[in-house]
Amino acid sequence: MTYEFSALWLELGVLAVAGVVFTADLLMGEKRGLGALGAIGLAGLLVASFFVDLNGAALFNTYLGDDTSMFFKRVLLLAGTLGCIGSIDHVDRFFPKRQGEHYLMLLFSLSGMLLLTGAQDLVLWVVGFELAGIPLSVMAAMTKDKRSSEGALKLFLSGAASTAVTLYGISFLWGLSGDTTFASLAAVPASPLFALGALLVLAGIAFKVGLVPFHLWVADTYESAPAPAVAFMSVAPKIAVVASLARLLGTGLSGHVDIWVTPLLALAVLTLVVGNVTAVTQKDARRLLALSGVGHMGLMFLALVVGTPEAYGALMFYSLGYVATNMGAFFAVGMVADERGGLLKSFNGLIKTAPALSVAILIFLFSLGGIPFLIGFWAKLFVFWSAWIAGFELVVFLGVLIAVLGLFYYLRLARAIFIEPSTDDTPVPVGWPSLVAVGLTALLTVGLGLAPGPFIEAAIEAAGTLLQ
């Protein structure tokens, strides 16, 4: 039992950055610098994480800092840094008096996500989920129009429903174990009530990340929320959830695999199929990417179901690639949607008026579709390989077929940009911060695809600590 906080320095550091941003918001006349301030602070924490030992327990052993949590934290800090940079132009234009609120919500949400990566207690788990989730609803409603308010309300209500279901399931697990730590769950004998509690917890988590059939809020929220908020919430919360769930399944429920493996596998496969199939029919680029993201969650949950060190390593590497590719796609598509609207036909002939942005979108689409040799190709291949060697051959075969289907709708957007005649010559202004955000994500997408080896090895090494 200990009150030690040394393992929580990154979480505390993010809160310190939030304090600096809040103070600057009160004192600065020019608010545009708040995003740069937040990005510099998070980038500094990311760099510092490579030089400081943050392993160890904290908060009465309800929190554990190890290599697994550190890998996920670095990915989340990268997402937060990119989120701050990519927000600067948008928030300065669309809600110039409320930039501070946007960055504070992002930072508070990020602190909850970091907490989730090392939480090994059900109560701390719920605290982390709420700290991560509630600010996202505020970010989604920042434009204060009818559509964004509706999308934010759907996000908030789905979050509230997921919390209620999760807490109900936790009440069963707590009652049977007499404790809320993950370790105590592993010692509880199997029973119908324990199975009910575990499945309710997993159903609550499925709500939070938009697994099918709990995904109906995703497309509406992503279509209506501010573009930089969507870019951040499309990746960071999902990574935090799978990180926390990997710890719960790998420790607390590792002795009860027969309870959750079949339902979770069914959800993963259903999500993979429905997300990609419904994306084919979309006429709005943001809804297309939203439902594409649902399909990607199916792949990430497949890695969770497989549960081997290779699968967890694949999940961690996939998270890194997903941040670079998906955030870049939403940044770029959002900039076009802000000027021309989000319909696919609004992208017709974009190559003529915004060639650099068009090429960046193509890179992101190819990576999401798994085209060699971008980061998305290696991420999908790593997940499929880990599932194949674990005996999930039929699921891998289905996943490959669905990946081919995914290429169809990604290429629909690419066709509009590069082949279809232009119907709208409205220029798409790209400020320096937006250029940096899109450029960095494109560079990561290409660079990690060309040299994935060291990052795959780091992911496998970090994943090994989870199952010790």
C-alpha positions as CSV (number, residue, x, y, z in Angstrom):
1,M,0.0,0.0,0.0
2,T,1.4,3.3,-1.0
3,Y,0.6,6.9,-1.8
4,E,3.5,7.1,-4.3
5,F,2.9,9.5,-7.2
6,S,6.1,8.9,-9.1
7,A,4.4,6.6,-11.6
8,L,1.8,9.3,-12.3
9,W,4.2,12.1,-13.3
10,L,2.9,12.2,-16.9
11,E,-0.7,12.5,-15.7
12,L,0.3,15.2,-13.3
13,G,2.4,16.8,-16.1
14,V,-0.7,17.0,-18.4
15,L,-2.6,18.7,-15.6
16,A,0.3,21.1,-15.1
17,V,0.1,22.0,-18.8
18,A,-3.6,22.5,-18.4
19,G,-2.9,24.9,-15.5
20,V,-0.4,26.8,-17.7
21,V,-2.9,27.0,-20.6
22,F,-5.6,28.2,-18.2
23,T,-3.4,30.9,-16.7
24,A,-2.3,32.0,-20.2
25,D,-5.9,32.1,-21.3
26,L,-6.7,34.5,-18.5
27,L,-3.7,36.8,-19.1
28,M,-3.1,36.7,-22.9
29,G,-4.9,39.0,-25.2
30,E,-4.0,36.9,-28.3
31,K,-5.5,33.5,-27.7
32,R,-4.0,31.8,-30.8
33,G,-0.9,30.9,-28.9
34,L,-2.7,28.6,-26.5
35,G,-2.7,25.7,-28.9
36,A,1.1,26.1,-29.5
37,L,1.5,26.3,-25.7
38,G,-0.4,23.1,-25.2
39,A,1.4,21.3,-28.0
40,I,4.9,22.3,-26.7
41,G,4.0,21.1,-23.2
42,L,2.7,17.8,-24.4
43,A,5.6,17.3,-26.7
44,G,8.0,18.1,-23.8
45,L,6.3,15.4,-21.7
46,L,6.5,12.9,-24.6
47,V,10.3,13.5,-24.9
48,A,10.8,13.4,-21.1
49,S,9.0,10.0,-20.9
50,F,12.1,8.5,-22.6
51,F,14.4,9.7,-19.9
52,V,12.5,9.2,-16.7
53,D,11.6,5.9,-15.0
54,L,7.9,5.9,-14.4
55,N,7.5,2.3,-13.5
56,G,5.9,1.3,-10.2
57,A,2.7,1.3,-8.3
58,A,0.7,4.2,-7.0
59,L,-2.6,5.1,-5.2
60,F,-2.7,2.0,-2.9
61,N,-1.6,-0.2,-5.8
62,T,-4.7,0.7,-7.8
63,Y,-2.4,2.1,-10.5
64,L,0.6,0.4,-12.1
65,G,3.2,2.0,-14.3
66,D,5.0,-0.4,-16.6
67,D,6.3,-0.8,-20.1
68,T,2.8,-1.5,-21.4
69,S,1.2,1.6,-19.9
70,M,4.2,3.7,-21.0
71,F,3.9,2.7,-24.6
72,F,0.2,3.6,-24.7
73,K,0.9,6.9,-22.9
74,R,3.4,7.9,-25.5
75,V,0.9,7.2,-28.2
76,L,-1.7,9.2,-26.4
77,L,0.7,12.1,-25.8
78,L,1.5,12.1,-29.5
79,A,-2.3,12.2,-30.2
80,G,-2.7,15.1,-27.8
81,T,0.2,17.0,-29.3
82,L,-1.2,16.6,-32.8
83,G,-4.6,17.5,-31.6
84,C,-3.4,20.8,-30.2
85,I,-1.5,21.7,-33.3
86,G,-4.3,20.7,-35.6
87,S,-6.9,22.8,-33.6
88,I,-5.2,26.2,-33.9
89,D,-6.6,27.4,-37.2
90,H,-10.0,25.9,-36.6
91,V,-10.7,27.2,-33.2
92,D,-9.3,30.6,-34.0
93,R,-11.7,30.9,-36.9
94,F,-14.9,29.3,-35.6
95,F,-14.9,30.1,-31.8
96,P,-12.3,32.8,-31.3
97,K,-13.4,33.7,-27.8
98,R,-13.4,30.2,-26.5
99,Q,-10.0,28.7,-27.6
100,G,-9.0,28.1,-24.0
101,E,-12.0,26.0,-23.3
102,H,-11.2,23.7,-26.2
103,Y,-7.6,23.1,-25.2
104,L,-8.5,22.6,-21.5
105,M,-11.1,20.0,-22.4
106,L,-8.6,18.2,-24.6
107,L,-6.0,18.2,-21.8
108,F,-8.4,17.1,-19.1
109,S,-9.6,14.3,-21.3
110,L,-6.1,13.3,-22.1
111,S,-5.2,13.1,-18.4
112,G,-8.1,10.6,-17.9
113,M,-6.9,8.6,-20.8
114,L,-3.4,8.4,-19.4
115,L,-4.8,7.2,-16.1
116,L,-6.7,4.4,-17.8
117,T,-3.5,2.9,-19.3
118,G,-2.3,1.9,-15.8
119,A,-5.5,1.5,-13.8
120,Q,-5.9,-1.9,-12.2
121,D,-8.9,-1.1,-10.0
122,L,-12.5,-0.9,-11.1
123,V,-13.2,2.3,-9.2
124,L,-10.1,4.1,-10.6
125,W,-11.2,2.6,-14.0
126,V,-14.5,4.4,-13.9
127,V,-12.9,7.6,-12.7
128,G,-10.6,7.5,-15.6
129,F,-13.4,6.8,-18.1
130,E,-15.5,9.8,-16.9
131,L,-12.5,12.1,-16.8
132,A,-11.7,11.1,-20.3
133,G,-15.2,11.1,-21.7
134,I,-17.1,14.1,-20.3
135,P,-14.8,16.7,-21.7
136,L,-15.2,15.2,-25.2
137,S,-18.9,16.0,-25.1
138,V,-18.0,19.6,-24.4
139,M,-15.5,19.7,-27.3
140,A,-18.1,18.2,-29.6
141,A,-20.6,21.0,-28.8
142,M,-18.2,24.0,-29.1
143,T,-19.6,25.4,-32.3
144,K,-23.0,25.7,-30.5
145,D,-25.2,25.1,-33.6
146,K,-28.0,22.6,-33.8
147,R,-26.1,19.8,-35.5
148,S,-23.1,19.9,-33.2
149,S,-25.3,20.1,-30.2
150,E,-27.3,17.1,-31.3
151,G,-24.1,15.1,-32.0
152,A,-22.6,16.1,-28.6
153,L,-25.8,15.1,-26.9
154,K,-25.7,11.7,-28.5
155,L,-22.1,11.3,-27.4
156,F,-23.0,12.4,-23.9
157,L,-26.0,10.1,-23.6
158,S,-24.2,7.1,-25.0
159,G,-21.4,7.8,-22.5
160,A,-23.9,8.0,-19.7
161,A,-25.6,4.8,-20.7
162,S,-22.3,3.0,-21.0
163,T,-21.3,4.2,-17.5
164,A,-24.6,3.0,-16.0
165,V,-24.2,-0.4,-17.6
166,T,-20.5,-0.7,-16.6
167,L,-21.3,0.3,-13.0
168,Y,-24.1,-2.2,-12.8
169,G,-21.7,-4.9,-14.0
170,I,-19.0,-3.7,-11.5
171,S,-21.5,-4.1,-8.6
172,F,-21.7,-7.8,-9.3
173,L,-18.0,-8.2,-9.6
174,W,-17.4,-6.2,-6.4
175,G,-20.0,-8.1,-4.5
176,L,-18.6,-11.5,-5.5
177,S,-14.9,-10.6,-4.9
178,G,-15.2,-8.2,-1.9
179,D,-12.6,-6.0,-3.6
180,T,-12.4,-3.8,-6.7
181,T,-8.8,-4.6,-7.8
182,F,-8.3,-6.6,-11.0
183,A,-6.1,-9.1,-9.1
184,S,-9.0,-10.0,-6.8
185,L,-11.3,-10.8,-9.8
186,A,-8.9,-13.5,-10.9
187,A,-9.4,-15.4,-7.7
188,V,-13.2,-15.4,-7.8
189,P,-14.8,-18.8,-8.8
190,A,-16.8,-18.8,-11.9
191,S,-20.6,-18.4,-11.5
192,P,-23.6,-17.1,-13.4
193,L,-23.5,-13.8,-11.5
194,F,-19.8,-13.3,-12.2
195,A,-20.4,-14.0,-15.9
196,L,-23.3,-11.5,-15.9
197,G,-21.2,-8.9,-14.2
198,A,-18.2,-9.4,-16.6
199,L,-20.5,-9.3,-19.7
200,L,-22.2,-6.1,-18.5
201,V,-18.8,-4.4,-18.0
202,L,-17.8,-5.4,-21.5
203,A,-21.1,-4.2,-22.9
204,G,-20.5,-0.8,-21.2
205,I,-17.1,-0.6,-22.8
206,A,-18.6,-1.5,-26.2
207,F,-20.9,1.5,-25.9
208,K,-17.9,3.8,-25.2
209,V,-15.9,2.8,-28.3
210,G,-18.9,2.3,-30.7
211,L,-18.7,-1.5,-31.2
212,V,-21.7,-2.8,-33.2
213,P,-24.6,-2.8,-32.3
214,F,-23.7,0.2,-30.0
215,H,-22.2,2.3,-32.7
216,L,-25.2,4.4,-34.0
217,W,-24.0,7.6,-32.3
218,V,-20.5,7.5,-34.0
219,A,-21.3,8.7,-37.5
220,D,-23.7,11.5,-36.3
221,T,-21.2,12.8,-33.7
222,Y,-18.2,12.7,-36.1
223,E,-20.1,14.4,-38.9
224,S,-21.3,17.3,-36.7
225,A,-18.5,18.0,-34.2
226,P,-15.6,20.4,-34.9
227,A,-13.0,18.8,-37.2
228,P,-10.0,18.9,-34.7
229,A,-12.2,17.6,-31.9
230,V,-13.3,14.7,-34.2
231,A,-9.6,14.0,-35.1
232,F,-8.7,13.6,-31.5
233,M,-11.8,11.7,-30.3
234,S,-11.6,9.3,-33.2
235,V,-8.4,7.8,-31.9
236,A,-7.4,8.8,-28.4
237,P,-10.4,7.5,-26.4
238,K,-10.4,4.2,-28.3
239,I,-6.7,3.7,-27.6
240,A,-7.2,4.4,-23.9
241,V,-10.1,2.0,-23.8
242,V,-8.3,-0.9,-25.4
243,A,-5.3,-0.2,-23.2
244,S,-7.4,-0.5,-20.1
245,L,-9.3,-3.5,-21.4
246,A,-6.1,-5.3,-22.3
247,R,-5.1,-5.0,-18.6
248,L,-8.5,-6.2,-17.3
249,L,-8.6,-9.1,-19.7
250,G,-4.9,-10.0,-19.3
251,T,-5.1,-10.0,-15.5
252,G,-8.5,-9.7,-13.8
253,L,-10.4,-11.9,-16.2
254,S,-7.5,-14.0,-17.5
255,G,-8.9,-17.0,-15.5
256,H,-12.4,-16.6,-16.9
257,V,-11.6,-16.6,-20.6
258,D,-14.5,-19.0,-21.4
259,I,-16.9,-16.3,-20.1
260,W,-15.9,-13.4,-22.4
261,V,-13.9,-14.8,-25.3
262,T,-16.9,-15.9,-27.5
263,P,-19.1,-12.8,-26.9
264,L,-16.1,-10.5,-27.5
265,L,-15.1,-12.3,-30.6
266,A,-18.6,-12.1,-31.9
267,L,-18.7,-8.3,-31.2
268,A,-15.3,-7.9,-32.9
269,V,-16.3,-9.7,-36.1
270,L,-19.7,-8.0,-36.2
271,T,-18.1,-4.7,-35.8
272,L,-15.5,-5.4,-38.5
273,V,-18.1,-6.4,-41.0
274,V,-20.9,-3.9,-40.3
275,G,-18.5,-0.9,-40.0
276,N,-17.0,-1.6,-43.4
277,V,-20.2,-2.6,-45.1
278,T,-22.2,0.5,-43.9
279,A,-19.2,2.7,-44.9
280,V,-19.7,1.7,-48.5
281,T,-23.1,3.5,-48.8
282,Q,-22.0,6.8,-47.2
283,K,-22.2,10.0,-49.2
284,D,-20.4,12.2,-46.6
285,A,-16.7,11.9,-46.2
286,R,-16.7,12.3,-42.4
287,R,-19.4,9.7,-42.0
288,L,-17.4,7.4,-44.2
289,L,-14.3,7.8,-42.0
290,A,-16.4,7.4,-38.9
291,L,-17.8,4.1,-40.0
292,S,-14.4,3.1,-41.2
293,G,-13.2,3.7,-37.7
294,V,-15.9,1.4,-36.4
295,G,-14.4,-1.3,-38.6
296,H,-10.9,-0.6,-37.3
297,M,-12.2,-1.1,-33.8
298,G,-13.2,-4.6,-34.8
299,L,-9.6,-5.3,-35.7
300,M,-8.3,-3.9,-32.5
301,F,-10.8,-6.0,-30.5
302,L,-9.8,-9.0,-32.5
303,A,-6.2,-8.5,-31.1
304,L,-7.7,-8.3,-27.6
305,V,-9.6,-11.6,-28.1
306,V,-6.5,-13.4,-29.3
307,G,-4.7,-12.3,-26.2
308,T,-1.2,-13.6,-26.9
309,P,1.9,-11.5,-26.5
310,E,2.1,-11.1,-30.2
311,A,-1.5,-10.0,-30.4
312,Y,-1.0,-7.4,-27.7
313,G,2.1,-6.2,-29.4
314,A,0.1,-6.0,-32.7
315,L,-2.6,-4.0,-30.8
316,M,0.0,-1.5,-29.5
317,F,1.6,-1.0,-32.9
318,Y,-1.8,-0.7,-34.5
319,S,-2.6,2.1,-32.0
320,L,0.5,4.0,-33.1
321,G,-0.4,3.7,-36.8
322,Y,-4.0,4.6,-36.1
323,V,-3.1,7.8,-34.5
324,A,-0.9,9.0,-37.4
325,T,-3.3,7.9,-40.2
326,N,-6.7,8.5,-38.8
327,M,-5.9,11.9,-37.2
328,G,-4.3,13.0,-40.5
329,A,-7.4,11.9,-42.5
330,F,-9.8,13.8,-40.2
331,F,-7.6,16.9,-40.2
332,A,-7.4,17.0,-44.0
333,V,-11.0,16.1,-44.7
334,G,-12.2,18.5,-42.0
335,M,-10.4,21.4,-43.7
336,V,-12.2,20.7,-47.0
337,A,-15.6,20.1,-45.2
338,D,-15.3,23.5,-43.4
339,E,-15.1,25.3,-46.8
340,R,-17.1,23.1,-49.2
341,G,-19.2,20.8,-47.1
342,G,-18.5,17.1,-46.3
343,L,-20.3,15.4,-49.1
344,L,-18.1,13.3,-51.4
345,K,-19.0,15.4,-54.4
346,S,-17.6,18.4,-52.5
347,F,-14.2,16.8,-53.0
348,N,-14.5,16.5,-56.8
349,G,-11.4,18.0,-58.5
350,L,-9.7,18.9,-55.2
351,I,-6.4,18.1,-56.8
352,K,-6.6,21.2,-58.9
353,T,-7.1,23.7,-56.1
354,A,-5.3,21.9,-53.2
355,P,-2.7,19.5,-54.7
356,A,-0.7,19.0,-51.5
357,L,-3.7,18.4,-49.4
358,S,-5.1,16.0,-52.0
359,V,-1.9,13.9,-51.9
360,A,-1.9,13.8,-48.1
361,I,-5.5,12.5,-48.1
362,L,-4.5,9.9,-50.7
363,I,-1.7,8.7,-48.4
364,F,-4.1,8.5,-45.4
365,L,-6.7,6.6,-47.4
366,F,-4.1,4.1,-48.8
367,S,-2.8,3.5,-45.2
368,L,-6.3,3.0,-43.8
369,G,-7.0,0.6,-46.6
370,G,-3.8,-1.4,-46.0
371,I,-1.9,-0.6,-49.1
372,P,1.9,-1.5,-48.9
373,F,4.1,-0.1,-47.6
374,L,2.4,2.4,-45.4
375,I,2.0,2.0,-41.6
376,G,-1.6,0.8,-42.0
377,F,-0.5,-2.2,-44.1
378,W,2.0,-3.4,-41.4
379,A,-0.6,-2.7,-38.6
380,K,-3.2,-4.9,-40.3
381,L,-0.7,-7.5,-41.3
382,F,0.6,-7.8,-37.7
383,V,-2.9,-8.2,-36.3
384,F,-3.8,-10.8,-38.9
385,W,-0.6,-12.7,-38.4
386,S,-1.0,-12.8,-34.6
387,A,-4.6,-14.1,-35.0
388,W,-3.5,-16.7,-37.6
389,I,-0.8,-18.3,-35.4
390,A,-3.3,-18.4,-32.5
391,G,-5.7,-20.5,-34.6
392,F,-8.2,-17.9,-35.8
393,E,-7.8,-18.7,-39.5
394,L,-11.4,-18.2,-40.5
395,V,-11.6,-14.8,-38.8
396,V,-8.4,-13.8,-40.6
397,F,-9.8,-14.9,-43.9
398,L,-12.9,-12.9,-43.3
399,G,-10.8,-9.9,-42.2
400,V,-8.8,-9.9,-45.4
401,L,-12.0,-10.0,-47.5
402,I,-13.4,-7.1,-45.5
403,A,-10.1,-5.2,-46.0
404,V,-10.5,-5.5,-49.7
405,L,-14.1,-4.1,-49.4
406,G,-12.7,-1.2,-47.4
407,L,-10.5,-0.3,-50.3
408,F,-13.6,0.2,-52.4
409,Y,-15.0,3.1,-50.3
410,Y,-11.6,4.6,-49.7
411,L,-11.0,4.7,-53.4
412,R,-14.5,6.4,-53.9
413,L,-13.1,9.4,-52.0
414,A,-9.8,9.2,-53.9
415,R,-11.7,9.0,-57.2
416,A,-13.7,12.2,-56.3
417,I,-10.4,14.0,-55.5
418,F,-8.3,13.0,-58.5
419,I,-10.7,11.9,-61.3
420,E,-14.1,13.5,-61.0
421,P,-14.5,17.0,-62.6
422,S,-14.6,19.9,-60.2
423,T,-18.0,21.1,-59.1
424,D,-16.7,23.7,-56.5
425,D,-13.5,25.7,-57.0
426,T,-13.7,27.2,-53.5
427,P,-10.1,27.4,-52.3
428,V,-9.2,25.5,-49.1
429,P,-7.0,27.7,-46.9
430,V,-4.3,25.8,-45.1
431,G,-2.7,27.8,-42.3
432,W,0.8,26.9,-41.0
433,P,-0.5,25.0,-37.9
434,S,-2.8,22.9,-40.1
435,L,0.0,22.3,-42.6
436,V,2.3,21.2,-39.7
437,A,-0.4,18.8,-38.3
438,V,-1.2,17.2,-41.7
439,G,2.5,17.1,-42.7
440,L,3.5,15.4,-39.5
441,T,0.8,12.8,-39.7
442,A,1.6,12.1,-43.4
443,L,5.3,11.9,-42.5
444,L,4.6,9.4,-39.7
445,T,2.3,7.4,-42.0
446,V,5.0,7.0,-44.6
447,G,8.0,6.9,-42.4
448,L,6.7,4.3,-40.0
449,G,5.6,2.3,-43.0
450,L,9.0,2.3,-44.5
451,A,10.8,1.4,-41.2
452,P,8.3,-0.4,-39.0
453,G,10.8,-2.8,-37.5
454,P,12.0,-0.9,-34.4
455,F,8.5,0.1,-33.4
456,I,7.1,-3.4,-33.8
457,E,9.9,-4.7,-31.6
458,A,9.2,-2.0,-29.0
459,A,5.5,-2.9,-29.0
460,I,6.2,-6.7,-28.6
461,E,8.7,-6.0,-25.8
462,A,6.2,-3.6,-24.0
463,A,3.4,-6.1,-24.4
464,G,5.4,-8.8,-22.7
465,T,5.1,-7.1,-19.3
466,L,1.3,-7.2,-19.5
467,L,1.2,-11.0,-19.3
468,Q,3.9,-11.6,-16.7
